[in-house]
Amino acid sequence: MRRILFFLFLLSSFCYSQKTDSVGANQSRKPDSISIPIKKEIKTKNIDDVVITGTLKPMSKSKSPVNVEIYTQKFFQKNPTPNIFEAIAMVNGVKPQLNCSVCNTGDIHINGLEGPYTMILIDGMPIVSSLSTVYGLSGIPNSLIDRIEVVKGPASSIYGSEAMGGVINIITKNALTAPKLSVDVMTTTWNENNVDFSTKFNVGKNAASLVSLNYFNLNEKTDQNKDNFTDAALQNRISVFNKWNFKRKENRQASFALRYLYEDRFGGEMQWNRSYRGGSDVYGESVYTNRVEAFGMYQWPVKENIITQFSYNFHDQNSFYGTNPFLATQKVGFLQTYWDKKLGSHDIILGATFKKTFYDDNTPGTLSSDGLTNDPMRSPVFGVFIQDQWEINEKNTLLLGYRFDYDKIHHSVYSPRFAWKFSPNPYHTLRFNFGTGFRVVNLFTEDHAALTGSRDVVIRADLKPERSVNGNLNYVWKIPAGESMVNLDASAFYTYFSNKIVGDFDSDPEKIIYDNLQGYGISRGASLNVDYSFSFPLSINLGVTYLDVYQKFDGEEGKVQQLHAPKWSGTYSLTYKFHNNLTVDFTGQFYGPMRLPVLPNDYRPEYSPFYNLSNIQVSKIFRSGFEIYGGIKNIFNFTPNDPLMRPFDPFDKHVNDPVTNPNHYTFDTTYGYAPMQGIRGFLGIKYTLK
């Protein structure tokens, strides 16, 4: 707490001195933020950003029949974080979920659906999949971001498997337009240190290269809840990124990028050191990650608009969860070519894809059918798709899509798609989307609980592809209010799963049981976002989401609520800008009760309490290109109670003692639902050279 107060004292003192100096030196000047009347015809227009994720082709957001949410790097800087996994919590309906209370790995949920249903793209390429949905998300630094586009609801007709819940497309900076130099250094009172450095240089007149380096380090063990386990996993992480963009005739596109990630992550007992790795004396979860990514795109030098995109990633995982090793290697290659053709009022895209995945680990997931020899997964998937966007008139746009995929295990998979946009005038837009989703399941790359060693994994039958149908209705209403505009964005969604693979944590406390869904699953709900900028320099962004996610099993009464899917959740962001480039941001998220994986006779509640994570930041921008910022995270100091069961016996050596453990509890790491990091201060400095 003393560190936090000291940080805030330094920042407030510095900013106050700058404010008084500015006022004293400019007594006769008028404030920079004078309100300028907006003409009537301009008032009805939004900043019409270009989006690509919903339909594969660039178009203005207002013309897209698919609702695409856009979030710029500036938006995420209101609550600075070192990586995408933490930053994405600012998006309404999107929840970064910690799946392990020890090593703090996690995934990203959209509208209550688990992480494997969320496809993470980088520049439109499926770089983040399988292993990296658990271990690679925290390794994507915010410094790479130009913007993030979010599409909620199935997108399998365009992106194939893994896009059942939605798509998050991380669009990296363009080397041709990036700043010449950018440096961002931040530290916290928990001794989290983050450094972002990027530089851009031109190569001749037609090429530019962007080099970005991110280093994050947390090496101080903290145990504020006194359970002898680290509250936050120690991390030593480096990411190196290089992207090339090229100028070509007739504005044809071409880019290529490489990224390397290394991370050393540990969570466990406070007395652990490397000599205990894999042993049974002191419990620790130690994860070494090595990852290489390459991706790019090339527009053919022909009259027709033909584009080829490609990506490759190599992921090596060397992990121990107590005494249980998890050693895995994954290689994924992806190639896609599509033809974009305009025929009158029709925009047609015709494409073909090929994806090949190699996956091997030391678990039963890659054993042969007889269980005697190792049999790595080699999964080639071929796909073709067609899409027709028909602009019927100025008010109506129709989109029809269809995708066919074939792989050697599940053979033919079909994914139709329908979207309709109706805009009677610039103030109102209605969008309806319908589509199907499918996903091929690989439990051992997606479910962290299956790897921790705290429970045995049981697979009852051959797991079939998951399938769903989805409907999504979106309504945007722009309400003139003085010289500003109130933007209301409301959505209702409904997804029906005819098959879904869900881990059964309840039947046996020592097992996770997987099987095809004998029944059906439902994910339904609604969300509302409100944006408004007042006539004085205050802007607000508020969001709320209602969810009802459950499974209904044949022959059983009632329904089973999905784990970690709160009925109510929301986000808020309030920004006040002073005339001297001093800004105050108040941001946060709130979550209603969510069902948790409890043990039989568990003394811990089955549902989490309502909780709120709030942050405040004060920042000051200088004309020289420097910016200083600082504030407090988790102002109300919320942390979950009892995230670990029996932390004093992590190897279950005394689990059968009838005196000390009459309920036969076992060590369990899956109960945690929120970060264990309490209130902490942060301070940072940026420099940008345009």
C-alpha positions in Angstrom: 0.0 0.0 0.0 2.9 2.4 0.7 4.2 1.8 -2.8 0.8 2.6 -4.3 0.5 5.8 -2.3 4.0 6.8 -3.3 3.3 6.2 -7.0 0.2 8.3 -6.9 1.8 11.0 -5.0 4.6 11.3 -7.6 2.2 11.2 -10.5 -0.3 13.7 -9.1 2.5 16.1 -8.0 4.1 16.0 -11.4 0.8 16.5 -13.3 -0.3 19.3 -11.0 3.0 21.1 -11.5 2.6 20.8 -15.3 -1.0 22.1 -15.1 -0.1 25.2 -13.1 2.9 25.9 -15.3 0.7 25.6 -18.4 -2.0 27.9 -16.9 0.6 30.5 -15.8 2.2 30.6 -19.1 -1.0 30.8 -21.1 -3.2 33.1 -19.1 -4.5 34.8 -22.3 -5.1 31.7 -24.3 -8.5 30.1 -24.6 -8.8 26.4 -23.8 -7.9 24.0 -26.5 -11.1 22.0 -26.1 -13.5 24.7 -27.4 -16.8 23.1 -28.6 -17.4 23.5 -32.3 -21.0 23.2 -33.5 -21.5 20.1 -35.7 -23.6 20.4 -38.8 -26.9 18.5 -38.9 -25.8 16.3 -41.8 -22.5 15.4 -40.1 -24.1 14.5 -36.8 -25.8 11.5 -38.2 -22.6 9.8 -39.2 -20.3 7.7 -37.1 -16.6 7.5 -37.6 -17.0 4.8 -40.3 -14.1 2.5 -39.7 -13.1 -0.2 -42.1 -13.7 -3.7 -41.0 -12.6 -7.0 -42.5 -13.4 -9.8 -40.1 -17.1 -10.3 -40.8 -16.8 -10.9 -44.5 -13.1 -11.3 -45.3 -13.0 -8.2 -47.4 -12.5 -4.5 -46.3 -15.7 -2.5 -46.1 -17.1 0.3 -44.0 -18.6 -0.8 -40.7 -22.0 0.8 -41.6 -22.2 -1.3 -44.8 -21.3 -4.6 -43.2 -24.2 -7.1 -42.8 -22.3 -8.7 -40.0 -22.0 -6.8 -36.7 -18.2 -6.2 -36.1 -17.0 -4.4 -32.9 -13.8 -2.4 -33.3 -11.4 -1.6 -30.4 -8.3 0.4 -31.0 -5.1 0.4 -29.1 -6.1 3.7 -27.6 -9.2 2.1 -26.1 -7.1 -0.6 -24.3 -4.6 2.0 -23.0 -7.3 3.3 -20.7 -6.3 0.4 -18.4 -2.7 -0.5 -19.5 -1.9 -4.3 -19.4 1.1 -6.2 -20.8 -0.9 -8.6 -23.0 -4.1 -9.3 -25.0 -5.4 -11.8 -22.5 -5.8 -9.2 -19.7 -6.8 -6.3 -22.0 -9.7 -8.1 -23.7 -11.6 -8.0 -20.4 -12.6 -4.4 -21.3 -14.9 -5.8 -24.1 -18.5 -6.4 -23.0 -19.4 -10.1 -23.3 -15.8 -11.2 -23.5 -14.2 -12.7 -20.4 -10.6 -13.9 -19.9 -11.1 -16.9 -17.7 -8.3 -18.2 -15.5 -8.5 -22.0 -15.6 -5.8 -22.7 -13.0 -5.3 -21.0 -9.7 -1.7 -22.0 -9.6 -0.1 -21.3 -12.9 -2.7 -18.8 -14.0 -3.1 -20.0 -17.6 -6.5 -19.3 -19.1 -8.6 -18.8 -22.2 -11.1 -16.3 -23.6 -14.9 -16.8 -23.4 -17.4 -15.1 -25.7 -21.0 -14.9 -24.5 -20.3 -17.6 -21.9 -18.9 -20.2 -24.2 -15.5 -21.8 -23.2 -12.2 -20.7 -24.7 -12.0 -23.5 -27.4 -15.1 -21.9 -29.1 -13.2 -18.6 -29.6 -11.1 -18.3 -32.7 -8.1 -15.9 -32.2 -6.8 -14.6 -35.5 -3.7 -12.4 -36.1 -4.1 -10.4 -39.3 -6.9 -12.8 -40.3 -4.7 -15.9 -39.9 -5.6 -18.7 -37.4 -2.3 -18.5 -35.6 -3.7 -18.9 -32.1 -5.2 -22.4 -31.8 -5.1 -25.6 -29.7 -2.0 -25.4 -27.4 -1.8 -21.6 -27.7 -5.4 -21.1 -26.6 -4.2 -22.1 -23.2 -0.5 -21.2 -23.1 0.0 -18.5 -25.8 -2.6 -15.8 -25.1 -0.5 -14.0 -22.5 2.4 -13.9 -24.9 0.7 -11.5 -27.3 1.8 -8.0 -26.3 -0.5 -5.0 -26.7 2.3 -3.1 -28.5 1.6 -5.1 -31.7 -2.0 -4.0 -31.9 -3.4 -1.5 -34.4 -6.9 -2.6 -33.6 -9.0 -5.6 -32.5 -12.2 -6.7 -34.3 -14.7 -8.9 -32.5 -17.5 -10.9 -34.1 -19.8 -12.7 -31.6 -21.5 -15.8 -32.8 -20.5 -18.7 -35.1 -18.3 -17.9 -38.1 -17.5 -21.4 -39.2 -18.8 -20.7 -42.8 -15.8 -18.4 -43.2 -13.2 -19.6 -40.7 -14.0 -23.3 -40.3 -13.6 -25.2 -37.0 -13.0 -23.4 -33.7 -15.1 -20.3 -34.6 -18.3 -21.6 -32.9 -18.5 -18.9 -30.3 -17.0 -16.0 -32.2 -13.8 -14.5 -33.6 -11.3 -12.1 -32.2 -9.1 -10.7 -35.0 -5.9 -9.0 -33.8 -4.8 -6.6 -36.5 -1.1 -5.6 -36.2 0.4 -2.3 -37.1 1.2 -1.5 -40.7 5.0 -1.0 -41.1 4.4 1.7 -43.7 2.4 3.9 -41.3 3.8 2.9 -37.9 5.7 5.4 -35.8 9.5 5.6 -36.3 10.1 4.8 -32.7 7.8 3.8 -29.8 8.9 2.9 -26.2 6.6 2.0 -23.3 7.9 1.0 -19.9 5.6 0.1 -17.0 6.1 -1.3 -13.5 3.7 -2.1 -10.6 3.9 -2.4 -6.9 3.8 -6.2 -7.3 7.1 -5.9 -9.2 5.6 -6.6 -12.6 7.8 -5.0 -15.2 6.9 -4.6 -18.8 8.9 -3.1 -21.6 7.6 -2.5 -25.2 10.0 -1.2 -27.8 9.3 -0.9 -31.6 11.1 0.9 -34.4 10.2 1.2 -38.1 12.6 1.7 -41.0 12.1 2.1 -44.7 13.9 -0.1 -47.2 14.0 1.8 -50.4 10.8 3.5 -51.5 8.5 0.5 -51.6 9.1 -1.4 -48.4 9.1 -0.8 -44.7 9.9 -3.1 -41.7 8.6 -2.9 -38.2 10.6 -4.5 -35.4 8.9 -4.9 -32.0 10.3 -6.3 -28.8 8.3 -7.0 -25.6 9.8 -8.2 -22.3 7.7 -9.0 -19.3 9.0 -10.1 -15.9 7.4 -10.9 -12.6 9.9 -12.6 -10.3 8.7 -11.7 -6.8 6.6 -14.3 -5.0 3.6 -13.0 -3.2 1.2 -14.9 -0.9 -1.3 -12.4 0.6 -4.0 -15.0 1.4 -1.5 -17.1 3.4 -2.1 -20.5 1.7 1.7 -21.0 1.0 1.0 -20.7 -2.8 1.9 -17.9 -5.1 -1.0 -15.5 -5.7 0.3 -14.7 -9.2 2.4 -17.0 -11.3 6.0 -15.9 -11.8 6.7 -15.1 -15.5 9.7 -14.4 -17.6 8.6 -13.7 -21.1 10.1 -12.3 -24.3 8.4 -11.7 -27.7 10.1 -10.5 -30.8 8.0 -9.4 -33.8 9.1 -8.4 -37.3 6.6 -7.3 -40.0 7.2 -6.2 -43.6 4.7 -4.2 -45.7 5.3 -3.4 -49.3 4.0 -0.7 -51.7 2.9 -2.1 -55.0 1.3 -0.9 -58.2 -2.4 -0.2 -58.1 -2.3 -0.4 -54.3 -2.0 -4.2 -54.3 -1.3 -5.7 -50.9 1.6 -7.7 -49.6 2.9 -8.3 -46.1 5.0 -10.8 -44.2 5.5 -11.2 -40.4 7.6 -13.4 -38.0 7.2 -13.7 -34.3 9.1 -15.6 -31.6 7.9 -16.2 -28.1 9.6 -17.7 -25.1 8.0 -17.9 -21.6 9.1 -19.4 -18.3 6.1 -19.6 -16.0 5.8 -20.9 -12.5 3.2 -21.1 -9.8 3.3 -23.2 -6.7 4.4 -23.4 -3.1 6.5 -20.4 -1.8 9.6 -22.5 -1.1 9.8 -24.0 -4.6 12.8 -23.6 -6.7 14.0 -25.2 -10.0 15.6 -28.2 -8.2 12.1 -29.3 -7.2 10.8 -29.3 -10.8 8.9 -32.6 -11.4 9.6 -33.9 -7.8 7.2 -34.8 -5.0 8.8 -32.8 -2.2 7.6 -29.2 -3.0 4.6 -28.7 -5.3 5.1 -26.5 -8.4 3.6 -26.0 -11.8 6.4 -25.1 -14.2 5.7 -24.3 -17.9 8.4 -23.6 -20.5 7.0 -22.4 -23.9 8.8 -21.9 -27.2 6.8 -20.7 -30.1 7.5 -19.5 -33.7 4.9 -17.9 -36.0 5.0 -16.8 -39.6 2.2 -15.3 -41.6 1.5 -13.1 -44.5 -0.6 -12.3 -47.5 0.0 -11.6 -51.2 -2.4 -10.0 -53.8 -1.7 -11.5 -57.2 -0.4 -9.2 -59.9 -3.4 -9.8 -62.2 -6.5 -7.8 -63.2 -8.7 -9.9 -60.9 -8.6 -9.4 -57.2 -7.0 -12.7 -56.0 -5.4 -12.9 -52.6 -3.4 -15.7 -51.0 -2.9 -15.8 -47.2 -0.6 -18.2 -45.3 0.5 -19.0 -41.8 2.7 -21.5 -39.9 3.3 -21.9 -36.2 5.5 -24.2 -34.2 4.7 -24.6 -30.5 6.9 -26.6 -28.0 5.6 -27.1 -24.5 7.7 -28.5 -21.6 5.6 -28.6 -18.4 5.3 -30.2 -15.1 2.2 -30.1 -12.9 3.6 -31.4 -9.6 5.0 -34.8 -10.6 3.0 -35.0 -13.8 4.8 -34.0 -17.0 3.1 -32.6 -20.0 5.4 -32.5 -23.0 3.8 -31.5 -26.3 4.7 -30.3 -29.8 2.4 -28.8 -32.3 2.9 -27.6 -35.9 0.1 -26.0 -37.9 0.3 -24.9 -41.5 -2.5 -22.9 -43.2 -3.0 -21.8 -46.8 -6.0 -19.8 -48.2 -6.6 -18.3 -51.6 -9.8 -16.4 -52.5 -11.1 -14.5 -55.4 -13.1 -11.3 -54.7 -15.3 -10.3 -57.7 -17.9 -7.6 -58.0 -20.8 -8.4 -60.4 -23.3 -5.5 -60.5 -24.8 -5.2 -57.0 -23.2 -8.6 -55.9 -19.8 -8.9 -54.2 -18.8 -12.5 -54.5 -15.9 -14.3 -52.7 -14.9 -17.8 -53.8 -12.1 -19.4 -51.8 -10.2 -22.6 -50.9 -8.3 -23.5 -47.8 -5.9 -26.2 -46.6 -4.9 -26.7 -43.0 -2.6 -29.3 -41.6 -2.0 -30.0 -38.0 0.7 -32.1 -36.4 0.2 -32.7 -32.7 2.1 -35.0 -30.3 2.2 -35.2 -26.5 2.9 -37.7 -23.7 -0.8 -38.1 -22.7 -3.3 -40.9 -23.7 -4.6 -38.4 -26.2 -1.9 -39.4 -28.8 -1.8 -43.1 -28.1 -2.7 -45.6 -30.8 -6.1 -47.4 -30.6 -4.5 -50.4 -28.9 -3.0 -48.0 -26.3 0.5 -49.5 -26.8 2.3 -47.1 -29.2 2.5 -43.4 -29.7 0.4 -42.1 -32.6 0.7 -38.3 -33.2 -2.2 -36.6 -34.7 -1.8 -35.6 -38.3 -4.9 -33.9 -39.5 -5.2 -32.4 -43.0 -8.4 -30.4 -43.6 -9.5 -29.2 -47.0 -12.1 -26.5 -47.4 -13.9 -24.5 -50.0 -16.3 -21.6 -49.4 -18.4 -19.1 -51.3 -20.0 -15.9 -50.2 -22.4 -13.5 -52.0 -23.0 -10.1 -50.5 -25.9 -8.5 -52.4 -26.7 -4.8 -52.0 -30.3 -4.9 -52.9 -30.7 -1.2 -52.4 -29.5 1.6 -50.1 -31.5 0.2 -47.2 -31.1 -3.6 -47.6 -28.1 -5.8 -47.9 -28.2 -9.6 -48.0 -25.3 -12.0 -47.4 -25.4 -15.7 -48.3 -22.5 -18.0 -47.5 -21.6 -21.7 -47.6 -18.6 -23.7 -46.6 -17.6 -27.3 -47.1 -14.7 -29.0 -45.2 -13.4 -32.5 -45.3 -11.0 -34.3 -43.0 -10.0 -37.9 -42.7 -11.7 -38.4 -39.3 -15.0 -36.7 -39.5 -15.3 -36.6 -43.4 -17.7 -34.0 -44.8 -18.8 -31.0 -42.8 -21.2 -28.3 -44.1 -21.7 -24.8 -42.8 -24.3 -22.4 -44.4 -24.6 -18.8 -43.4 -27.2 -16.0 -43.8 -27.1 -12.3 -42.9 -29.4 -9.4 -43.6 -28.9 -5.7 -42.8 -31.7 -3.2 -42.9 -31.0 0.6 -42.5 -34.1 2.7 -43.1 -32.1 5.8 -42.3 -28.7 6.8 -40.8 -30.0 6.6 -37.3 -31.2 3.0 -37.3 -29.6 -0.3 -38.4 -30.9 -3.8 -37.9 -28.8 -6.9 -38.6 -29.9 -10.5 -38.5 -27.4 -13.3 -38.7 -28.0 -17.1 -38.9 -25.3 -19.8 -39.2 -24.0 -23.1 -38.2 -20.9 -23.9 -36.2 -18.7 -27.0 -35.9 -15.6 -27.9 -34.0 -13.2 -30.8 -33.9 -12.2 -31.5 -30.3 -8.8 -32.2 -28.9 -9.2 -32.2 -25.1 -5.5 -32.3 -24.2 -4.7 -29.1 -26.0 -7.7 -27.2 -24.7 -8.7 -28.2 -21.2 -6.1 -27.2 -18.7 -7.9 -29.0 -15.9 -7.2 -32.3 -17.8 -3.4 -31.6 -17.5 -2.9 -30.4 -14.0 -2.7 -33.9 -12.5 -5.3 -33.1 -9.8 -7.8 -35.3 -11.6 -7.8 -38.4 -13.8 -9.2 -38.0 -17.3 -11.8 -40.5 -18.5 -13.1 -40.5 -22.1 -16.2 -42.7 -22.4 -16.7 -42.8 -26.2 -15.3 -41.7 -29.5 -15.8 -37.9 -29.4 -17.7 -36.6 -32.4 -17.5 -33.1 -33.8 -19.5 -30.5 -31.9 -22.3 -28.9 -33.9 -24.5 -25.9 -33.4 -27.0 -23.5 -35.0 -27.1 -19.9 -34.1 -29.3 -16.8 -34.6 -28.2 -13.3 -33.7 -30.2 -10.1 -33.9 -28.4 -6.7 -33.6 -29.9 -3.2 -33.4 -27.9 0.0 -33.6 -29.6 3.3 -32.7 -27.9 6.6 -33.0 -29.6 9.2 -31.0 -28.8 12.9 -31.6 -28.2 14.7 -28.2 -27.1 18.3 -28.6 -23.8 18.4 -30.4 -23.0 14.7 -29.7 -24.5 11.4 -30.4 -25.7 8.6 -28.1 -24.9 5.2 -29.6 -27.0 2.3 -28.5 -25.9 -1.2 -29.7 -28.2 -4.0 -28.5 -27.9 -7.7 -29.4 -29.9 -10.9 -28.7 -28.4 -14.3 -29.5 -29.4 -18.0 -29.3 -27.2 -21.0 -30.0 -28.4 -24.6 -30.0 -25.8 -27.4 -29.6 -26.8 -30.8 -31.0 -23.5 -32.1 -29.7 -21.1 -30.6 -27.2 -18.2 -32.0 -25.3 -18.2 -30.9 -21.7 -16.1 -32.1 -18.9 -18.1 -33.7 -16.0 -16.5 -32.5 -12.8 -19.4 -33.5 -10.6 -19.8 -37.3 -10.8 -16.4 -38.2 -9.3 -14.1 -35.7 -7.4 -11.0 -37.6 -8.7 -12.0 -37.6 -12.4 -13.0 -35.4 -15.3 -15.3 -37.5 -17.5 -15.7 -36.5 -21.2 -18.5 -37.8 -23.5 -20.7 -36.8 -26.4 -23.6 -34.8 -25.1 -26.6 -37.0 -24.5 -29.1 -34.3 -24.9 -28.6 -30.7 -26.1 -27.0 -27.5 -25.0 -28.2 -23.9 -25.1 -26.4 -20.6 -25.1 -28.7 -17.6 -25.1 -28.7 -14.0 -23.9 -28.6 -10.4 -24.7 -26.2 -7.5 -24.5 -26.3 -3.7 -24.6 -23.5 -1.2 -25.2 -24.0 2.6 -24.7 -21.4 5.2 -25.8 -21.8 8.9 -25.2 -19.6 12.0 -25.3 -20.9 15.0 -23.3 -20.5 18.6 -24.5 -17.9 18.9 -21.8 -14.8 16.6 -22.1 -16.4 13.5 -20.5 -17.1 10.3 -22.4 -18.6 7.1 -21.2 -18.8 3.6 -22.5 -21.1 1.2 -20.6 -21.9 -2.4 -21.4 -24.0 -5.2 -19.8 -24.6 -8.8 -20.8 -27.2 -11.4 -19.7 -26.4 -15.1 -20.2 -28.2 -18.3 -19.8 -25.8 -21.2 -20.8 -26.7 -24.7 -19.9 -26.9 -28.4 -20.9 -30.0 -30.5 -20.8 -29.3 -34.3 -20.5 -31.6 -37.0 -21.7 -33.6 -38.7 -19.0 -32.8 -36.1 -16.4 -34.9 -33.3 -15.0 -33.7 -29.7 -14.8 -30.7 -28.3 -16.6 -27.0 -28.0 -15.7 -25.6 -24.4 -15.8 -22.3 -24.0 -17.6 -19.3 -23.5 -15.4 -17.8 -20.0 -15.3 -20.7 -18.3 -17.2 -22.1 -15.5 -15.1 -25.8 -14.6 -15.6 -24.9 -10.9 -15.5 -21.7 -9.2 -16.4 -20.7 -5.8 -17.6 -18.0 -3.2 -18.4 -17.6 0.5 -17.9 -15.2 3.2 -19.0 -15.3 6.8 -18.1 -12.8 9.3 -19.5 -12.4 13.0 -18.6 -9.9 15.1 -20.5 -8.6 18.4 -19.2 -7.5 21.1 -21.6 -3.8 20.6 -20.9 -3.6 17.0 -22.1 -4.3 15.6 -18.7 -6.7 12.6 -18.8 -8.4 10.5 -16.1 -9.7 7.1 -16.9 -12.0 5.0 -14.7 -12.5 1.5 -16.0 -13.7 -1.9 -14.8 -15.7 -5.0 -15.1 -18.4 -6.6 -12.9 -19.6 -10.2 -12.8 -22.6 -11.7 -11.2 -22.7 -15.2 -9.7 -21.2 -18.0 -11.8 -21.3 -21.7 -11.2 -18.0 -23.2 -10.0 -16.5 -26.7 -10.1 -17.0 -27.7 -6.4 -16.2 -31.1 -4.9 -18.7 -33.4 -3.1 -19.6 -32.0 0.3 -17.5 -28.9 -0.6 -17.6 -26.2 2.1 -17.0 -23.6 -0.5 -20.1 -22.0 -2.3 -21.1 -23.5 -5.6 -21.6 -20.0 -7.0 -19.2 -17.1 -6.9 -20.3 -13.8 -5.3 -21.0 -10.6 -7.3 -17.7 -8.9 -7.7 -16.2 -5.8 -9.3 -12.7 -5.1 -10.6 -12.1 -1.3 -10.9 -9.1 0.6 -12.1 -8.2 4.3 -12.2 -5.5 5.9 -14.3 -4.1 9.5 -14.6 -2.1 10.3 -17.7 -0.4 13.3 -19.2 0.8 13.8 -22.8 3.6 16.3 -23.6 4.3 18.0 -26.9 7.8 16.4 -27.0 6.2 13.0 -27.6 6.5 11.8 -24.0 3.5 10.5 -21.9 3.5 9.6 -18.2 0.7 7.5 -16.7 -0.1 5.8 -13.4 -2.9 4.7 -11.2 -4.4 1.8 -9.2 -5.7 -1.5 -10.3 -8.4 -3.5 -8.4 -9.2 -0.5 -6.3 -11.6 -2.4 -4.1 -9.0 -5.1 -3.5 -11.2 -8.0 -4.5 -9.8 -11.6 -4.5 -11.6 -14.9 -4.4 -11.7 -17.0 -1.2 -10.2 -20.5 -1.0 -9.2 -20.8 -4.7 -7.3 -24.0 -3.7 -8.6 -27.1 -1.9 -6.1 -28.5 0.6 -3.1 -26.4 -0.4 -1.2 -27.9 2.6 -1.3 -31.4 1.0 -0.9 -30.8 -2.8 0.4 -34.3 -3.5 -2.6 -35.9 -1.6 -0.3 -37.8 0.7 -2.8 -37.6 3.6 -6.0 -37.5 1.6 -7.3 -40.7 3.2 -6.8 -39.7 6.8 -10.3 -40.1 8.4 -9.5 -37.7 11.2 -8.1 -34.7 9.3 -10.0 -35.3 6.1 -13.4 -37.0 6.8 -14.9 -35.7 3.5 -12.0 -37.1 1.4 -11.2 -33.8 -0.2 -8.4 -33.8 -2.8 -6.0 -31.1 -3.9 -7.9 -29.1 -6.6 -6.9 -26.0 -8.6 -10.0 -25.5 -10.7 -12.2 -23.5 -8.3 -10.6 -20.1 -8.9 -12.7 -17.7 -11.0 -10.8 -14.4 -10.7 -7.2 -13.1 -10.4 -5.6 -13.4 -6.9 -3.9 -10.1 -7.4 -5.3 -7.5 -5.0 -5.0 -3.8 -5.1 -1.7 -2.5 -6.7 -0.3 0.6 -8.1 1.3 1.1 -11.6 3.5 3.7 -13.1 4.7 4.0 -16.7 6.2 6.3 -19.3 5.9 6.3 -23.1 7.7 8.0 -25.9 6.5 8.1 -29.5 8.4 9.6 -32.5 6.1 10.0 -35.5 
